[in-house]
Amino acid sequence: MQNVLPDLRRERGWSQQRLADKLGVSRQTIISIERGRFDPSLPLAFKIASVFERAIEDIFNSPEGDE
């Protein structure tokens, strides 16, 4: 799953660790999500969307062709 998490995080000047702390996850989890190695659970995706005050669809999307 593609995402704009790194861009949103950088816009706020947050480190990966700061975002991880806000979400109650490890920095490694943030790294894995940002690199597309790990898709967050639905509850975590909702937390991420809430932290950035965005809709989940504005942060995460499927690569072209994956419906």
C-alpha positions as CSV (number, residue, x, y, z in Angstrom):
1,M,0.0,0.0,0.0
2,Q,1.3,3.4,-0.9
3,N,1.2,6.3,1.5
4,V,2.1,9.9,2.0
5,L,3.0,9.4,5.6
6,P,6.7,10.6,5.2
7,D,5.5,13.8,3.5
8,L,2.9,14.6,6.2
9,R,5.4,13.8,9.0
10,R,8.0,16.1,7.5
11,E,5.5,18.9,6.9
12,R,5.0,19.0,10.7
13,G,8.7,18.7,11.4
14,W,8.2,15.4,13.3
15,S,10.8,12.6,13.5
16,Q,9.8,9.0,13.0
17,Q,10.2,8.6,16.8
18,R,7.9,11.5,17.6
19,L,5.2,10.1,15.4
20,A,5.7,6.6,16.9
21,D,5.3,8.1,20.4
22,K,2.1,9.8,19.4
23,L,0.7,6.6,18.0
24,G,1.9,4.3,20.7
25,V,4.0,2.2,18.3
26,S,7.7,1.6,17.7
27,R,9.8,3.7,15.4
28,Q,10.4,0.5,13.4
29,T,6.7,0.3,12.8
30,I,6.7,3.8,11.4
31,I,9.7,3.0,9.2
32,S,8.0,-0.2,7.9
33,I,4.7,1.6,7.1
34,E,6.5,4.5,5.4
35,R,8.5,2.1,3.2
36,G,5.4,0.1,2.3
37,R,6.7,-3.1,4.0
38,F,3.8,-3.1,6.5
39,D,0.2,-2.2,6.1
40,P,-1.2,-0.7,9.4
41,S,-4.2,-2.3,11.0
42,L,-7.5,-0.5,10.6
43,P,-7.4,0.9,14.2
44,L,-3.8,2.2,13.6
45,A,-4.8,3.7,10.2
46,F,-7.6,5.5,12.0
47,K,-5.1,6.8,14.6
48,I,-2.7,8.0,11.9
49,A,-5.6,9.8,10.1
50,S,-6.7,11.4,13.3
51,V,-3.2,12.6,14.2
52,F,-2.9,14.3,10.8
53,E,-6.5,15.4,10.7
54,R,-7.0,13.7,7.3
55,A,-9.2,11.0,5.9
56,I,-7.5,7.5,5.7
57,E,-7.9,7.7,1.9
58,D,-5.9,10.9,1.8
59,I,-2.9,9.1,3.5
60,F,-3.1,5.5,2.2
61,N,-3.9,4.2,-1.3
62,S,-3.5,1.1,-3.3
63,P,-1.0,1.0,-6.2
64,E,-2.6,1.4,-9.6
65,G,-4.4,-1.7,-10.7
66,D,-5.0,-3.1,-7.2
67,E,-8.7,-2.8,-6.5
